[in-house]
Amino acid sequence: MTKFFATVCLPPTAPRKVPQAIAAAMAPYNADLDDAWNPVGRWDWWAIHSGPGNAYLVLPPYERDRRLVTAKTVPRRKARLDVLGPLECYGGPRGLLDFDGMRRRAAHGHDAMAAAWNELTAMHPPARPLADFLARHEAEPEEYSAADAREDHLAQPLVQDVAQRAVAGDPHFDMSFLLNDPVAYFAQDHEEARSRSVQGAVPGFALLALDGSWTDADTDGHWERANRYLDGLDADTVVLDVLCHC
């Protein structure tokens, strides 16, 4: 079971009708569509979701526009949306949304995260990636288990510090670092990693287009195609994200 974000595109739709419109658009990809397994099933539940700091950004002239999907424009009986920060929303007409600002935010966030990592590396002994420990396990499977490898990797002061900061809500290290190896992540080329962060600033893992087609990051070129598609939408096309579980 996993969770992921899907970016949903809808024809012009009033915010109060958005939850119903999403449900209709998403329905063909319900994994539990009928008693038999749905071969194109992608989710078993979904919810409109966003949070302060990673929500859709609004172009300043439209901050109070009632066409935006917000806690004020969607009745709580239809979706329980929390209040977000200034110039943030859950989605809305593409022409009111600041996609370029979202990409700049992602770039700045990646730079700040890299700077925070560099500060930590100056405070702790050098750390080795998980792959090094797993290689020892593969060479000595009887003497050194995979669990031992993961425990020794996590016990490194630098890795432990990142994990503790992620649990504590540090803005630079999210909960993904509890599952993924920070040493390997930050060993990547900075500009390449930054570019990937920018590519993922607007589209989610999956994209549900206006024609009802579903594509996701399991296919090559997803991020480039998704960004081109979203940038090319008409100004009144509604765009928003849903958190999916499957």
Secondary structure, 3 states (H helix, E strand, C coil): CCEEEEEEEECCCCHHHHHHHHHHHHHHHECCCCCCCCCCCCECEEEECCCCCCCEEECHHHCCCCCCECCCCCCCCCCCCCCCCCCEECEEEHHHECHHHHHHHHHHHHHHHHHHHHHHHHHCCCCCCHHHHHHHHHHCCCCCCHHHHHHHHHHCHHHHHHHHHHHHCCCCCCHHHHCCCHHHHHCCCHHHHHHHHHHCCCCCCEEECCCCCEEECCCCCHHHHHHHHHHCCCCCCEEEEEEEEC
